[in-house]
Amino acid sequence: MNWSNDAETSLKEIPFVVRPIIRRRIESMAREAGLDGVDLAFYEQAKERFGRK
């Protein structure tokens, strides 16, 4: 899945240990939403959803 540069940069702020898990979850959420890539807006939206759980 393609990530925009901004979204990729923001992902790098996540601790290295959990980054692959977060990446897979966000990509799964993007696929469920019918997207073929992750941009910064979707990344921020997904991050908000993580906080609500």
mmCIF entry with sequence, helices, sheets and N, C-alpha, C, O atoms, coordinates in Angstrom:
data_MODEL
# 
_entry.id   MODEL 
# 
_entity.id                         1 
_entity.type                       polymer 
_entity.pdbx_number_of_molecules   1 
# 
_entity_poly.entity_id                      1 
_entity_poly.type                           'polypeptide(L)' 
_entity_poly.nstd_linkage                   no 
_entity_poly.nstd_monomer                   no 
_entity_poly.pdbx_seq_one_letter_code       MNWSNDAETSLKEIPFVVRPIIRRRIESMAREAGLDGVDLAFYEQAKERFGRK 
_entity_poly.pdbx_seq_one_letter_code_can   MNWSNDAETSLKEIPFVVRPIIRRRIESMAREAGLDGVDLAFYEQAKERFGRK 
_entity_poly.pdbx_strand_id                 A 
# 
loop_
_entity_poly_seq.entity_id 
_entity_poly_seq.num 
_entity_poly_seq.mon_id 
_entity_poly_seq.hetero 
1 1  MET n 
1 2  ASN n 
1 3  TRP n 
1 4  SER n 
1 5  ASN n 
1 6  ASP n 
1 7  ALA n 
1 8  GLU n 
1 9  THR n 
1 10 SER n 
1 11 LEU n 
1 12 LYS n 
1 13 GLU n 
1 14 ILE n 
1 15 PRO n 
1 16 PHE n 
1 17 VAL n 
1 18 VAL n 
1 19 ARG n 
1 20 PRO n 
1 21 ILE n 
1 22 ILE n 
1 23 ARG n 
1 24 ARG n 
1 25 ARG n 
1 26 ILE n 
1 27 GLU n 
1 28 SER n 
1 29 MET n 
1 30 ALA n 
1 31 ARG n 
1 32 GLU n 
1 33 ALA n 
1 34 GLY n 
1 35 LEU n 
1 36 ASP n 
1 37 GLY n 
1 38 VAL n 
1 39 ASP n 
1 40 LEU n 
1 41 ALA n 
1 42 PHE n 
1 43 TYR n 
1 44 GLU n 
1 45 GLN n 
1 46 ALA n 
1 47 LYS n 
1 48 GLU n 
1 49 ARG n 
1 50 PHE n 
1 51 GLY n 
1 52 ARG n 
1 53 LYS n 
# 
_struct_asym.id          A 
_struct_asym.entity_id   1 
# 
loop_
_struct_conf.conf_type_id 
_struct_conf.id 
_struct_conf.pdbx_PDB_helix_id 
_struct_conf.beg_label_comp_id 
_struct_conf.beg_label_asym_id 
_struct_conf.beg_label_seq_id 
_struct_conf.pdbx_beg_PDB_ins_code 
_struct_conf.end_label_comp_id 
_struct_conf.end_label_asym_id 
_struct_conf.end_label_seq_id 
_struct_conf.pdbx_end_PDB_ins_code 
_struct_conf.beg_auth_comp_id 
_struct_conf.beg_auth_asym_id 
_struct_conf.beg_auth_seq_id 
_struct_conf.end_auth_comp_id 
_struct_conf.end_auth_asym_id 
_struct_conf.end_auth_seq_id 
_struct_conf.pdbx_PDB_helix_class 
_struct_conf.details 
_struct_conf.pdbx_PDB_helix_length 
HELX_P HELX_P1 AA1 ASN A 5  ? LEU A 11 ? ASN A 5  LEU A 11 1 ? 7  
HELX_P HELX_P2 AA2 ARG A 19 ? GLU A 32 ? ARG A 19 GLU A 32 1 ? 14 
HELX_P HELX_P3 AA3 LEU A 40 ? ARG A 52 ? LEU A 40 ARG A 52 1 ? 13 
# 
_struct_conf_type.id          HELX_P 
_struct_conf_type.criteria    ? 
_struct_conf_type.reference   ? 
# 
_struct_sheet.id               AA1 
_struct_sheet.type             ? 
_struct_sheet.number_strands   2 
_struct_sheet.details          ? 
# 
_struct_sheet_order.sheet_id     AA1 
_struct_sheet_order.range_id_1   1 
_struct_sheet_order.range_id_2   2 
_struct_sheet_order.offset       ? 
_struct_sheet_order.sense        parallel 
# 
loop_
_struct_sheet_range.sheet_id 
_struct_sheet_range.id 
_struct_sheet_range.beg_label_comp_id 
_struct_sheet_range.beg_label_asym_id 
_struct_sheet_range.beg_label_seq_id 
_struct_sheet_range.pdbx_beg_PDB_ins_code 
_struct_sheet_range.end_label_comp_id 
_struct_sheet_range.end_label_asym_id 
_struct_sheet_range.end_label_seq_id 
_struct_sheet_range.pdbx_end_PDB_ins_code 
_struct_sheet_range.beg_auth_comp_id 
_struct_sheet_range.beg_auth_asym_id 
_struct_sheet_range.beg_auth_seq_id 
_struct_sheet_range.end_auth_comp_id 
_struct_sheet_range.end_auth_asym_id 
_struct_sheet_range.end_auth_seq_id 
AA1 1 ASN A 2  ? TRP A 3  ? ASN A 2  TRP A 3  
AA1 2 GLY A 37 ? VAL A 38 ? GLY A 37 VAL A 38 
# 
loop_
_atom_site.group_PDB 
_atom_site.id 
_atom_site.type_symbol 
_atom_site.label_atom_id 
_atom_site.label_alt_id 
_atom_site.label_comp_id 
_atom_site.label_asym_id 
_atom_site.label_entity_id 
_atom_site.label_seq_id 
_atom_site.pdbx_PDB_ins_code 
_atom_site.Cartn_x 
_atom_site.Cartn_y 
_atom_site.Cartn_z 
_atom_site.occupancy 
_atom_site.B_iso_or_equiv 
_atom_site.pdbx_formal_charge 
_atom_site.auth_seq_id 
_atom_site.auth_comp_id 
_atom_site.auth_asym_id 
_atom_site.auth_atom_id 
_atom_site.pdbx_PDB_model_num 
ATOM 1   N N  . MET A 1 1  ? 0.838   -1.173 0.000  1.00 0.00 ? 1  MET A N  1 
ATOM 2   C CA . MET A 1 1  ? 0.000   0.000  0.000  1.00 0.00 ? 1  MET A CA 1 
ATOM 3   C C  . MET A 1 1  ? 0.886   1.240  0.000  1.00 0.00 ? 1  MET A C  1 
ATOM 4   O O  . MET A 1 1  ? 1.909   1.293  0.682  1.00 0.00 ? 1  MET A O  1 
ATOM 5   N N  . ASN A 1 2  ? 0.477   2.218  -0.766 1.00 0.00 ? 2  ASN A N  1 
ATOM 6   C CA . ASN A 1 2  ? 1.240   3.469  -0.862 1.00 0.00 ? 2  ASN A CA 1 
ATOM 7   C C  . ASN A 1 2  ? 0.922   4.388  0.305  1.00 0.00 ? 2  ASN A C  1 
ATOM 8   O O  . ASN A 1 2  ? -0.227  4.505  0.731  1.00 0.00 ? 2  ASN A O  1 
ATOM 9   N N  . TRP A 1 3  ? 1.952   5.030  0.808  1.00 0.00 ? 3  TRP A N  1 
ATOM 10  C CA . TRP A 1 3  ? 1.821   6.021  1.878  1.00 0.00 ? 3  TRP A CA 1 
ATOM 11  C C  . TRP A 1 3  ? 2.356   7.341  1.351  1.00 0.00 ? 3  TRP A C  1 
ATOM 12  O O  . TRP A 1 3  ? 3.391   7.379  0.685  1.00 0.00 ? 3  TRP A O  1 
ATOM 13  N N  . SER A 1 4  ? 1.647   8.425  1.650  1.00 0.00 ? 4  SER A N  1 
ATOM 14  C CA . SER A 1 4  ? 2.171   9.742  1.289  1.00 0.00 ? 4  SER A CA 1 
ATOM 15  C C  . SER A 1 4  ? 3.390   10.035 2.158  1.00 0.00 ? 4  SER A C  1 
ATOM 16  O O  . SER A 1 4  ? 3.554   9.444  3.226  1.00 0.00 ? 4  SER A O  1 
ATOM 17  N N  . ASN A 1 5  ? 4.234   10.937 1.704  1.00 0.00 ? 5  ASN A N  1 
ATOM 18  C CA . ASN A 1 5  ? 5.430   11.284 2.472  1.00 0.00 ? 5  ASN A CA 1 
ATOM 19  C C  . ASN A 1 5  ? 5.071   11.827 3.854  1.00 0.00 ? 5  ASN A C  1 
ATOM 20  O O  . ASN A 1 5  ? 5.728   11.505 4.843  1.00 0.00 ? 5  ASN A O  1 
ATOM 21  N N  . ASP A 1 6  ? 4.022   12.654 3.916  1.00 0.00 ? 6  ASP A N  1 
ATOM 22  C CA . ASP A 1 6  ? 3.609   13.224 5.204  1.00 0.00 ? 6  ASP A CA 1 
ATOM 23  C C  . ASP A 1 6  ? 3.137   12.147 6.176  1.00 0.00 ? 6  ASP A C  1 
ATOM 24  O O  . ASP A 1 6  ? 3.476   12.177 7.359  1.00 0.00 ? 6  ASP A O  1 
ATOM 25  N N  . ALA A 1 7  ? 2.357   11.199 5.671  1.00 0.00 ? 7  ALA A N  1 
ATOM 26  C CA . ALA A 1 7  ? 1.861   10.123 6.529  1.00 0.00 ? 7  ALA A CA 1 
ATOM 27  C C  . ALA A 1 7  ? 3.015   9.231  6.993  1.00 0.00 ? 7  ALA A C  1 
ATOM 28  O O  . ALA A 1 7  ? 3.056   8.804  8.147  1.00 0.00 ? 7  ALA A O  1 
ATOM 29  N N  . GLU A 1 8  ? 3.937   8.960  6.091  1.00 0.00 ? 8  GLU A N  1 
ATOM 30  C CA . GLU A 1 8  ? 5.108   8.139  6.437  1.00 0.00 ? 8  GLU A CA 1 
ATOM 31  C C  . GLU A 1 8  ? 5.951   8.824  7.511  1.00 0.00 ? 8  GLU A C  1 
ATOM 32  O O  . GLU A 1 8  ? 6.426   8.173  8.442  1.00 0.00 ? 8  GLU A O  1 
ATOM 33  N N  . THR A 1 9  ? 6.133   10.122 7.381  1.00 0.00 ? 9  THR A N  1 
ATOM 34  C CA . THR A 1 9  ? 6.894   10.879 8.370  1.00 0.00 ? 9  THR A CA 1 
ATOM 35  C C  . THR A 1 9  ? 6.207   10.837 9.730  1.00 0.00 ? 9  THR A C  1 
ATOM 36  O O  . THR A 1 9  ? 6.865   10.661 10.756 1.00 0.00 ? 9  THR A O  1 
ATOM 37  N N  . SER A 1 10 ? 4.894   10.996 9.739  1.00 0.00 ? 10 SER A N  1 
ATOM 38  C CA . SER A 1 10 ? 4.149   10.928 10.999 1.00 0.00 ? 10 SER A CA 1 
ATOM 39  C C  . SER A 1 10 ? 4.227   9.543  11.626 1.00 0.00 ? 10 SER A C  1 
ATOM 40  O O  . SER A 1 10 ? 4.318   9.415  12.846 1.00 0.00 ? 10 SER A O  1 
ATOM 41  N N  . LEU A 1 11 ? 4.192   8.514  10.798 1.00 0.00 ? 11 LEU A N  1 
ATOM 42  C CA . LEU A 1 11 ? 4.294   7.144  11.309 1.00 0.00 ? 11 LEU A CA 1 
ATOM 43  C C  . LEU A 1 11 ? 5.623   6.938  12.027 1.00 0.00 ? 11 LEU A C  1 
ATOM 44  O O  . LEU A 1 11 ? 5.692   6.188  13.001 1.00 0.00 ? 11 LEU A O  1 
ATOM 45  N N  . LYS A 1 12 ? 6.668   7.592  11.558 1.00 0.00 ? 12 LYS A N  1 
ATOM 46  C CA . LYS A 1 12 ? 7.987   7.433  12.176 1.00 0.00 ? 12 LYS A CA 1 
ATOM 47  C C  . LYS A 1 12 ? 8.041   8.014  13.589 1.00 0.00 ? 12 LYS A C  1 
ATOM 48  O O  . LYS A 1 12 ? 9.004   7.773  14.318 1.00 0.00 ? 12 LYS A O  1 
ATOM 49  N N  . GLU A 1 13 ? 7.020   8.774  13.982 1.00 0.00 ? 13 GLU A N  1 
ATOM 50  C CA . GLU A 1 13 ? 6.956   9.290  15.350 1.00 0.00 ? 13 GLU A CA 1 
ATOM 51  C C  . GLU A 1 13 ? 6.483   8.216  16.335 1.00 0.00 ? 13 GLU A C  1 
ATOM 52  O O  . GLU A 1 13 ? 6.629   8.366  17.548 1.00 0.00 ? 13 GLU A O  1 
ATOM 53  N N  . ILE A 1 14 ? 5.917   7.136  15.800 1.00 0.00 ? 14 ILE A N  1 
ATOM 54  C CA . ILE A 1 14 ? 5.460   6.009  16.621 1.00 0.00 ? 14 ILE A CA 1 
ATOM 55  C C  . ILE A 1 14 ? 6.692   5.198  17.030 1.00 0.00 ? 14 ILE A C  1 
ATOM 56  O O  . ILE A 1 14 ? 7.593   5.004  16.215 1.00 0.00 ? 14 ILE A O  1 
ATOM 57  N N  . PRO A 1 15 ? 6.746   4.723  18.274 1.00 0.00 ? 15 PRO A N  1 
ATOM 58  C CA . PRO A 1 15 ? 7.899   3.917  18.695 1.00 0.00 ? 15 PRO A CA 1 
ATOM 59  C C  . PRO A 1 15 ? 8.149   2.727  17.770 1.00 0.00 ? 15 PRO A C  1 
ATOM 60  O O  . PRO A 1 15 ? 7.216   2.059  17.323 1.00 0.00 ? 15 PRO A O  1 
ATOM 61  N N  . PHE A 1 16 ? 9.421   2.483  17.497 1.00 0.00 ? 16 PHE A N  1 
ATOM 62  C CA . PHE A 1 16 ? 9.851   1.450  16.549 1.00 0.00 ? 16 PHE A CA 1 
ATOM 63  C C  . PHE A 1 16 ? 9.227   0.087  16.845 1.00 0.00 ? 16 PHE A C  1 
ATOM 64  O O  . PHE A 1 16 ? 8.860   -0.641 15.923 1.00 0.00 ? 16 PHE A O  1 
ATOM 65  N N  . VAL A 1 17 ? 9.108   -0.254 18.112 1.00 0.00 ? 17 VAL A N  1 
ATOM 66  C CA . VAL A 1 17 ? 8.638   -1.587 18.509 1.00 0.00 ? 17 VAL A CA 1 
ATOM 67  C C  . VAL A 1 17 ? 7.207   -1.847 18.032 1.00 0.00 ? 17 VAL A C  1 
ATOM 68  O O  . VAL A 1 17 ? 6.898   -2.960 17.608 1.00 0.00 ? 17 VAL A O  1 
ATOM 69  N N  . VAL A 1 18 ? 6.341   -0.854 18.093 1.00 0.00 ? 18 VAL A N  1 
ATOM 70  C CA . VAL A 1 18 ? 4.940   -1.056 17.713 1.00 0.00 ? 18 VAL A CA 1 
ATOM 71  C C  . VAL A 1 18 ? 4.602   -0.522 16.320 1.00 0.00 ? 18 VAL A C  1 
ATOM 72  O O  . VAL A 1 18 ? 3.482   -0.703 15.842 1.00 0.00 ? 18 VAL A O  1 
ATOM 73  N N  . ARG A 1 19 ? 5.542   0.121  15.682 1.00 0.00 ? 19 ARG A N  1 
ATOM 74  C CA . ARG A 1 19 ? 5.289   0.722  14.368 1.00 0.00 ? 19 ARG A CA 1 
ATOM 75  C C  . ARG A 1 19 ? 4.755   -0.263 13.338 1.00 0.00 ? 19 ARG A C  1 
ATOM 76  O O  . ARG A 1 19 ? 3.802   0.072  12.635 1.00 0.00 ? 19 ARG A O  1 
ATOM 77  N N  . PRO A 1 20 ? 5.329   -1.478 13.210 1.00 0.00 ? 20 PRO A N  1 
ATOM 78  C CA . PRO A 1 20 ? 4.787   -2.418 12.208 1.00 0.00 ? 20 PRO A CA 1 
ATOM 79  C C  . PRO A 1 20 ? 3.342   -2.813 12.486 1.00 0.00 ? 20 PRO A C  1 
ATOM 80  O O  . PRO A 1 20 ? 2.564   -3.007 11.551 1.00 0.00 ? 20 PRO A O  1 
ATOM 81  N N  . ILE A 1 21 ? 2.979   -2.932 13.745 1.00 0.00 ? 21 ILE A N  1 
ATOM 82  C CA . ILE A 1 21 ? 1.604   -3.290 14.104 1.00 0.00 ? 21 ILE A CA 1 
ATOM 83  C C  . ILE A 1 21 ? 0.657   -2.162 13.724 1.00 0.00 ? 21 ILE A C  1 
ATOM 84  O O  . ILE A 1 21 ? -0.411  -2.402 13.160 1.00 0.00 ? 21 ILE A O  1 
ATOM 85  N N  . ILE A 1 22 ? 1.051   -0.933 14.033 1.00 0.00 ? 22 ILE A N  1 
ATOM 86  C CA . ILE A 1 22 ? 0.232   0.234  13.708 1.00 0.00 ? 22 ILE A CA 1 
ATOM 87  C C  . ILE A 1 22 ? 0.097   0.376  12.199 1.00 0.00 ? 22 ILE A C  1 
ATOM 88  O O  . ILE A 1 22 ? -0.989  0.659  11.693 1.00 0.00 ? 22 ILE A O  1 
ATOM 89  N N  . ARG A 1 23 ? 1.197   0.181  11.482 1.00 0.00 ? 23 ARG A N  1 
ATOM 90  C CA . ARG A 1 23 ? 1.166   0.276  10.011 1.00 0.00 ? 23 ARG A CA 1 
ATOM 91  C C  . ARG A 1 23 ? 0.164   -0.717 9.433  1.00 0.00 ? 23 ARG A C  1 
ATOM 92  O O  . ARG A 1 23 ? -0.661  -0.354 8.595  1.00 0.00 ? 23 ARG A O  1 
ATOM 93  N N  . ARG A 1 24 ? 0.236   -1.976 9.881  1.00 0.00 ? 24 ARG A N  1 
ATOM 94  C CA . ARG A 1 24 ? -0.677  -2.995 9.356  1.00 0.00 ? 24 ARG A CA 1 
ATOM 95  C C  . ARG A 1 24 ? -2.133  -2.642 9.679  1.00 0.00 ? 24 ARG A C  1 
ATOM 96  O O  . ARG A 1 24 ? -3.016  -2.821 8.840  1.00 0.00 ? 24 ARG A O  1 
ATOM 97  N N  . ARG A 1 25 ? -2.376  -2.149 10.879 1.00 0.00 ? 25 ARG A N  1 
ATOM 98  C CA . ARG A 1 25 ? -3.753  -1.815 11.266 1.00 0.00 ? 25 ARG A CA 1 
ATOM 99  C C  . ARG A 1 25 ? -4.296  -0.648 10.438 1.00 0.00 ? 25 ARG A C  1 
ATOM 100 O O  . ARG A 1 25 ? -5.444  -0.677 9.995  1.00 0.00 ? 25 ARG A O  1 
ATOM 101 N N  . ILE A 1 26 ? -3.474  0.366  10.236 1.00 0.00 ? 26 ILE A N  1 
ATOM 102 C CA . ILE A 1 26 ? -3.919  1.508  9.431  1.00 0.00 ? 26 ILE A CA 1 
ATOM 103 C C  . ILE A 1 26 ? -4.150  1.080  7.980  1.00 0.00 ? 26 ILE A C  1 
ATOM 104 O O  . ILE A 1 26 ? -5.120  1.511  7.356  1.00 0.00 ? 26 ILE A O  1 
ATOM 105 N N  . GLU A 1 27 ? -3.275  0.243  7.446  1.00 0.00 ? 27 GLU A N  1 
ATOM 106 C CA . GLU A 1 27 ? -3.469  -0.236 6.075  1.00 0.00 ? 27 GLU A CA 1 
ATOM 107 C C  . GLU A 1 27 ? -4.746  -1.066 5.962  1.00 0.00 ? 27 GLU A C  1 
ATOM 108 O O  . GLU A 1 27 ? -5.457  -0.979 4.961  1.00 0.00 ? 27 GLU A O  1 
ATOM 109 N N  . SER A 1 28 ? -5.033  -1.854 6.966  1.00 0.00 ? 28 SER A N  1 
ATOM 110 C CA . SER A 1 28 ? -6.271  -2.633 6.987  1.00 0.00 ? 28 SER A CA 1 
ATOM 111 C C  . SER A 1 28 ? -7.485  -1.711 7.003  1.00 0.00 ? 28 SER A C  1 
ATOM 112 O O  . SER A 1 28 ? -8.461  -1.942 6.290  1.00 0.00 ? 28 SER A O  1 
ATOM 113 N N  . MET A 1 29 ? -7.413  -0.669 7.820  1.00 0.00 ? 29 MET A N  1 
ATOM 114 C CA . MET A 1 29 ? -8.498  0.304  7.887  1.00 0.00 ? 29 MET A CA 1 
ATOM 115 C C  . MET A 1 29 ? -8.674  1.010  6.539  1.00 0.00 ? 29 MET A C  1 
ATOM 116 O O  . MET A 1 29 ? -9.803  1.266  6.119  1.00 0.00 ? 29 MET A O  1 
ATOM 117 N N  . ALA A 1 30 ? -7.583  1.321  5.873  1.00 0.00 ? 30 ALA A N  1 
ATOM 118 C CA . ALA A 1 30 ? -7.651  1.982  4.572  1.00 0.00 ? 30 ALA A CA 1 
ATOM 119 C C  . ALA A 1 30 ? -8.300  1.066  3.535  1.00 0.00 ? 30 ALA A C  1 
ATOM 120 O O  . ALA A 1 30 ? -9.131  1.509  2.742  1.00 0.00 ? 30 ALA A O  1 
ATOM 121 N N  . ARG A 1 31 ? -7.918  -0.206 3.545  1.00 0.00 ? 31 ARG A N  1 
ATOM 122 C CA . ARG A 1 31 ? -8.533  -1.157 2.612  1.00 0.00 ? 31 ARG A CA 1 
ATOM 123 C C  . ARG A 1 31 ? -10.033 -1.278 2.877  1.00 0.00 ? 31 ARG A C  1 
ATOM 124 O O  . ARG A 1 31 ? -10.831 -1.316 1.940  1.00 0.00 ? 31 ARG A O  1 
ATOM 125 N N  . GLU A 1 32 ? -10.415 -1.339 4.152  1.00 0.00 ? 32 GLU A N  1 
ATOM 126 C CA . GLU A 1 32 ? -11.837 -1.410 4.510  1.00 0.00 ? 32 GLU A CA 1 
ATOM 127 C C  . GLU A 1 32 ? -12.590 -0.177 4.009  1.00 0.00 ? 32 GLU A C  1 
ATOM 128 O O  . GLU A 1 32 ? -13.769 -0.262 3.668  1.00 0.00 ? 32 GLU A O  1 
ATOM 129 N N  . ALA A 1 33 ? -11.911 0.956  3.967  1.00 0.00 ? 33 ALA A N  1 
ATOM 130 C CA . ALA A 1 33 ? -12.516 2.202  3.488  1.00 0.00 ? 33 ALA A CA 1 
ATOM 131 C C  . ALA A 1 33 ? -12.466 2.311  1.964  1.00 0.00 ? 33 ALA A C  1 
ATOM 132 O O  . ALA A 1 33 ? -12.934 3.299  1.399  1.00 0.00 ? 33 ALA A O  1 
ATOM 133 N N  . GLY A 1 34 ? -11.901 1.303  1.297  1.00 0.00 ? 34 GLY A N  1 
ATOM 134 C CA . GLY A 1 34 ? -11.821 1.312  -0.159 1.00 0.00 ? 34 GLY A CA 1 
ATOM 135 C C  . GLY A 1 34 ? -10.693 2.146  -0.727 1.00 0.00 ? 34 GLY A C  1 
ATOM 136 O O  . GLY A 1 34 ? -10.726 2.525  -1.897 1.00 0.00 ? 34 GLY A O  1 
ATOM 137 N N  . LEU A 1 35 ? -9.695  2.435  0.090  1.00 0.00 ? 35 LEU A N  1 
ATOM 138 C CA . LEU A 1 35 ? -8.559  3.253  -0.352 1.00 0.00 ? 35 LEU A CA 1 
ATOM 139 C C  . LEU A 1 35 ? -7.411  2.368  -0.808 1.00 0.00 ? 35 LEU A C  1 
ATOM 140 O O  . LEU A 1 35 ? -7.287  1.223  -0.373 1.00 0.00 ? 35 LEU A O  1 
ATOM 141 N N  . ASP A 1 36 ? -6.575  2.903  -1.685 1.00 0.00 ? 36 ASP A N  1 
ATOM 142 C CA . ASP A 1 36 ? -5.383  2.172  -2.107 1.00 0.00 ? 36 ASP A CA 1 
ATOM 143 C C  . ASP A 1 36 ? -4.106  2.820  -1.584 1.00 0.00 ? 36 ASP A C  1 
ATOM 144 O O  . ASP A 1 36 ? -3.001  2.436  -1.967 1.00 0.00 ? 36 ASP A O  1 
ATOM 145 N N  . GLY A 1 37 ? -4.269  3.811  -0.702 1.00 0.00 ? 37 GLY A N  1 
ATOM 146 C CA . GLY A 1 37 ? -3.124  4.480  -0.118 1.00 0.00 ? 37 GLY A CA 1 
ATOM 147 C C  . GLY A 1 37 ? -3.510  5.184  1.169  1.00 0.00 ? 37 GLY A C  1 
ATOM 148 O O  . GLY A 1 37 ? -4.688  5.354  1.483  1.00 0.00 ? 37 GLY A O  1 
ATOM 149 N N  . VAL A 1 38 ? -2.489  5.588  1.904  1.00 0.00 ? 38 VAL A N  1 
ATOM 150 C CA . VAL A 1 38 ? -2.699  6.297  3.167  1.00 0.00 ? 38 VAL A CA 1 
ATOM 151 C C  . VAL A 1 38 ? -2.109  7.686  3.031  1.00 0.00 ? 38 VAL A C  1 
ATOM 152 O O  . VAL A 1 38 ? -0.913  7.845  2.786  1.00 0.00 ? 38 VAL A O  1 
ATOM 153 N N  . ASP A 1 39 ? -2.961  8.694  3.193  1.00 0.00 ? 39 ASP A N  1 
ATOM 154 C CA . ASP A 1 39 ? -2.461  10.064 3.202  1.00 0.00 ? 39 ASP A CA 1 
ATOM 155 C C  . ASP A 1 39 ? -2.498  10.577 4.644  1.00 0.00 ? 39 ASP A C  1 
ATOM 156 O O  . ASP A 1 39 ? -2.975  9.890  5.548  1.00 0.00 ? 39 ASP A O  1 
ATOM 157 N N  . LEU A 1 40 ? -1.997  11.768 4.838  1.00 0.00 ? 40 LEU A N  1 
ATOM 158 C CA . LEU A 1 40 ? -1.904  12.308 6.193  1.00 0.00 ? 40 LEU A CA 1 
ATOM 159 C C  . LEU A 1 40 ? -3.285  12.453 6.836  1.00 0.00 ? 40 LEU A C  1 
ATOM 160 O O  . LEU A 1 40 ? -3.441  12.181 8.026  1.00 0.00 ? 40 LEU A O  1 
ATOM 161 N N  . ALA A 1 41 ? -4.270  12.870 6.077  1.00 0.00 ? 41 ALA A N  1 
ATOM 162 C CA . ALA A 1 41 ? -5.620  13.040 6.629  1.00 0.00 ? 41 ALA A CA 1 
ATOM 163 C C  . ALA A 1 41 ? -6.171  11.706 7.129  1.00 0.00 ? 41 ALA A C  1 
ATOM 164 O O  . ALA A 1 41 ? -6.746  11.639 8.216  1.00 0.00 ? 41 ALA A O  1 
ATOM 165 N N  . PHE A 1 42 ? -5.998  10.645 6.339  1.00 0.00 ? 42 PHE A N  1 
ATOM 166 C CA . PHE A 1 42 ? -6.494  9.338  6.775  1.00 0.00 ? 42 PHE A CA 1 
ATOM 167 C C  . PHE A 1 42 ? -5.693  8.836  7.973  1.00 0.00 ? 42 PHE A C  1 
ATOM 168 O O  . PHE A 1 42 ? -6.260  8.253  8.898  1.00 0.00 ? 42 PHE A O  1 
ATOM 169 N N  . TYR A 1 43 ? -4.384  9.058  7.961  1.00 0.00 ? 43 TYR A N  1 
ATOM 170 C CA . TYR A 1 43 ? -3.538  8.647  9.082  1.00 0.00 ? 43 TYR A CA 1 
ATOM 171 C C  . TYR A 1 43 ? -4.027  9.302  10.375 1.00 0.00 ? 43 TYR A C  1 
ATOM 172 O O  . TYR A 1 43 ? -4.161  8.629  11.397 1.00 0.00 ? 43 TYR A O  1 
ATOM 173 N N  . GLU A 1 44 ? -4.289  10.599 10.335 1.00 0.00 ? 44 GLU A N  1 
ATOM 174 C CA . GLU A 1 44 ? -4.764  11.323 11.512 1.00 0.00 ? 44 GLU A CA 1 
ATOM 175 C C  . GLU A 1 44 ? -6.127  10.802 11.958 1.00 0.00 ? 44 GLU A C  1 
ATOM 176 O O  . GLU A 1 44 ? -6.382  10.658 13.154 1.00 0.00 ? 44 GLU A O  1 
ATOM 177 N N  . GLN A 1 45 ? -6.995  10.523 10.999 1.00 0.00 ? 45 GLN A N  1 
ATOM 178 C CA . GLN A 1 45 ? -8.313  9.981  11.317 1.00 0.00 ? 45 GLN A CA 1 
ATOM 179 C C  . GLN A 1 45 ? -8.179  8.607  11.989 1.00 0.00 ? 45 GLN A C  1 
ATOM 180 O O  . GLN A 1 45 ? -8.862  8.328  12.974 1.00 0.00 ? 45 GLN A O  1 
ATOM 181 N N  . ALA A 1 46 ? -7.316  7.770  11.466 1.00 0.00 ? 46 ALA A N  1 
ATOM 182 C CA . ALA A 1 46 ? -7.100  6.438  12.040 1.00 0.00 ? 46 ALA A CA 1 
ATOM 183 C C  . ALA A 1 46 ? -6.518  6.559  13.445 1.00 0.00 ? 46 ALA A C  1 
ATOM 184 O O  . ALA A 1 46 ? -6.901  5.811  14.346 1.00 0.00 ? 46 ALA A O  1 
ATOM 185 N N  . LYS A 1 47 ? -5.607  7.486  13.630 1.00 0.00 ? 47 LYS A N  1 
ATOM 186 C CA . LYS A 1 47 ? -4.998  7.696  14.944 1.00 0.00 ? 47 LYS A CA 1 
ATOM 187 C C  . LYS A 1 47 ? -6.062  8.099  15.968 1.00 0.00 ? 47 LYS A C  1 
ATOM 188 O O  . LYS A 1 47 ? -6.027  7.655  17.116 1.00 0.00 ? 47 LYS A O  1 
ATOM 189 N N  . GLU A 1 48 ? -6.994  8.931  15.550 1.00 0.00 ? 48 GLU A N  1 
ATOM 190 C CA . GLU A 1 48 ? -8.090  9.328  16.437 1.00 0.00 ? 48 GLU A CA 1 
ATOM 191 C C  . GLU A 1 48 ? -8.942  8.127  16.820 1.00 0.00 ? 48 GLU A C  1 
ATOM 192 O O  . GLU A 1 48 ? -9.379  8.010  17.965 1.00 0.00 ? 48 GLU A O  1 
ATOM 193 N N  . ARG A 1 49 ? -9.178  7.242  15.870 1.00 0.00 ? 49 ARG A N  1 
ATOM 194 C CA . ARG A 1 49 ? -9.983  6.047  16.159 1.00 0.00 ? 49 ARG A CA 1 
ATOM 195 C C  . ARG A 1 49 ? -9.275  5.139  17.150 1.00 0.00 ? 49 ARG A C  1 
ATOM 196 O O  . ARG A 1 49 ? -9.932  4.496  17.967 1.00 0.00 ? 49 ARG A O  1 
ATOM 197 N N  . PHE A 1 50 ? -7.958  5.072  17.098 1.00 0.00 ? 50 PHE A N  1 
ATOM 198 C CA . PHE A 1 50 ? -7.208  4.269  18.058 1.00 0.00 ? 50 PHE A CA 1 
ATOM 199 C C  . PHE A 1 50 ? -7.416  4.821  19.461 1.00 0.00 ? 50 PHE A C  1 
ATOM 200 O O  . PHE A 1 50 ? -7.536  4.059  20.421 1.00 0.00 ? 50 PHE A O  1 
ATOM 201 N N  . GLY A 1 51 ? -7.457  6.131  19.579 1.00 0.00 ? 51 GLY A N  1 
ATOM 202 C CA . GLY A 1 51 ? -7.613  6.771  20.873 1.00 0.00 ? 51 GLY A CA 1 
ATOM 203 C C  . GLY A 1 51 ? -8.976  6.547  21.504 1.00 0.00 ? 51 GLY A C  1 
ATOM 204 O O  . GLY A 1 51 ? -9.125  6.624  22.724 1.00 0.00 ? 51 GLY A O  1 
ATOM 205 N N  . ARG A 1 52 ? -9.954  6.276  20.681 1.00 0.00 ? 52 ARG A N  1 
ATOM 206 C CA . ARG A 1 52 ? -11.317 6.085  21.186 1.00 0.00 ? 52 ARG A CA 1 
ATOM 207 C C  . ARG A 1 52 ? -11.548 4.684  21.714 1.00 0.00 ? 52 ARG A C  1 
ATOM 208 O O  . ARG A 1 52 ? -12.522 4.451  22.430 1.00 0.00 ? 52 ARG A O  1 
ATOM 209 N N  . LYS A 1 53 ? -10.691 3.762  21.383 1.00 0.00 ? 53 LYS A N  1 
ATOM 210 C CA . LYS A 1 53 ? -10.895 2.373  21.807 1.00 0.00 ? 53 LYS A CA 1 
ATOM 211 C C  . LYS A 1 53 ? -10.398 2.147  23.210 1.00 0.00 ? 53 LYS A C  1 
ATOM 212 O O  . LYS A 1 53 ? -10.491 1.034  23.727 1.00 0.00 ? 53 LYS A O  1 
# 
